Each structure stands twice: as C-alpha cells, then as structure tokens.
Amino acid sequence: GVEEARDMIGRLSGRDHEVWTRFAVASGDASLMPGYAETVRTRVTFRALDDEEIAAYAETREGLDKAGAYAIQGIGSFAVARIEGSYSNVVGLPACEVIAALRRLGLLKRFPRAVAS
C-alpha cells in the first residue's frame, strides 16, 4: 500500500535504476519465420527527494499498481531527472522497439494510418 510505495520511492530518491522489458514476436506459423525476442533496457535517474515530497507522492496512490511505485507518465514525472533509453519502456510496452521488430519481420506491412471520418 501507501507505506510500501513511500519506502520504494525513498529507495529510488537520488539514484539511478534500470527498467527492463523483454518482448517476443512470432507469426503463428513457424514455417514462415523464426520467433524474435528482444530485451529493452532504460536507465532512469531520480532527483533527490525530501521526505515531504516522498510522502505526498505516495499519498496520491498513483504508483500503487506500478512496478517501482511511480508513474513516469503522470505525477511521478516530478521525480525523474533524466532517462537514457526508451520512455515507453518505462511506461509499459517499449512501443518503438516492438513496431520496429514487427516491420523488420514483415508482420506490419505498412505503418497504421488514421482513418478519415
């Protein structure tokens, strides 16, 4: 709960940590192509936070359902001084890398286009 989130954010304060996501892609037909897997790594640097900031953020409850107890795409962005690597990897699925893999493997023939209304 909130106490665990406060502890986690406190441990991340003023430090770097890494977010790793591994994804795999397959066509469903092994005769067409072998499977493909990739691990995406992103380094996140938190600025030093004071006890009041840590407690106030934990009380928002935003990070309770997140790995690392923060949401980089939300209020939790206040703590992130720098990232090296894929932003979407920290949010969840590393979208850039997944799209590139699908394109490279021929599973996404053309980039999706908006449909006119």
C-alpha positions in Angstrom: 0.0 0.0 0.0 1.0 3.6 0.6 3.6 2.7 3.1 5.4 0.3 0.7 5.2 3.0 -2.1 6.8 5.5 0.3 9.6 3.1 1.0 10.2 2.3 -2.6 10.2 5.9 -3.7 12.6 6.7 -0.8 15.0 4.0 -2.0 14.9 5.4 -5.6 15.4 9.0 -4.5 18.7 10.4 -5.7 19.6 7.2 -7.5 19.6 5.5 -10.9 17.7 2.4 -11.6 17.0 0.3 -14.7 13.7 -0.8 -16.2 14.0 -4.0 -18.3 11.3 -5.4 -20.6 11.6 -8.5 -22.7 9.1 -9.0 -25.6 8.8 -11.8 -28.1 7.1 -11.8 -31.6 6.1 -14.7 -33.7 3.9 -15.1 -36.8 2.0 -18.1 -35.5 3.4 -20.1 -38.4 6.9 -21.4 -37.6 7.5 -22.3 -41.3 7.2 -18.6 -42.2 9.8 -17.1 -39.8 11.5 -18.0 -36.6 10.4 -16.2 -33.4 12.1 -13.0 -32.4 12.8 -11.7 -28.9 14.4 -8.5 -27.6 15.2 -7.0 -24.2 14.9 -3.3 -23.9 16.7 -1.5 -21.0 16.2 2.0 -19.9 18.1 3.9 -17.1 16.0 6.2 -15.0 17.6 8.8 -12.7 15.6 10.2 -9.8 16.5 13.5 -8.3 17.0 13.7 -4.6 13.6 14.0 -3.0 12.8 15.2 0.5 10.7 13.3 3.0 7.7 15.6 2.4 7.8 15.0 -1.4 8.1 11.2 -1.0 5.2 11.1 1.5 3.0 13.4 -0.6 3.6 11.4 -3.8 2.9 8.1 -2.0 -0.4 9.6 -0.7 -1.6 10.2 -4.3 -1.7 6.4 -4.6 -0.8 6.8 -8.3 2.1 4.3 -8.1 0.4 1.6 -6.1 -0.2 -0.6 -9.2 3.1 0.2 -10.9 6.5 -1.5 -10.8 8.8 0.9 -8.9 5.8 2.6 -7.3 5.8 5.5 -9.7 4.2 6.6 -13.0 6.6 8.4 -15.2 3.7 9.5 -17.4 1.8 11.0 -14.5 2.5 12.9 -11.3 5.6 10.7 -10.8 7.4 12.6 -13.5 8.3 15.2 -10.9 10.9 12.8 -9.6 12.6 11.9 -12.9 15.6 14.0 -13.6 16.8 12.0 -16.7 16.2 8.9 -18.7 18.5 7.1 -21.0 16.7 4.8 -23.4 13.1 4.1 -24.2 10.5 6.3 -22.5 7.6 3.9 -23.5 9.6 1.0 -21.9 9.3 2.8 -18.5 5.5 3.4 -19.1 4.9 -0.2 -20.1 5.5 -1.8 -23.5 8.5 -0.4 -25.5 6.4 0.6 -28.4 9.2 1.9 -30.7 11.1 -1.3 -30.5 8.0 -3.5 -30.9 6.9 -1.6 -34.0 10.5 -1.8 -35.5 10.6 -5.5 -34.9 7.2 -6.1 -36.5 8.2 -4.0 -39.5 11.6 -5.8 -39.8 9.9 -9.2 -39.7 7.3 -8.2 -42.3 4.4 -8.6 -39.8 3.4 -4.9 -40.1 3.4 -4.2 -43.8 2.7 -0.5 -43.6 2.5 1.8 -40.7 -1.1 2.2 -39.4 -2.8 5.3 -40.8 -5.6 7.3 -39.4 -9.0 6.6 -40.9 -10.8 9.7 -42.2 -14.2 10.2 -40.6 
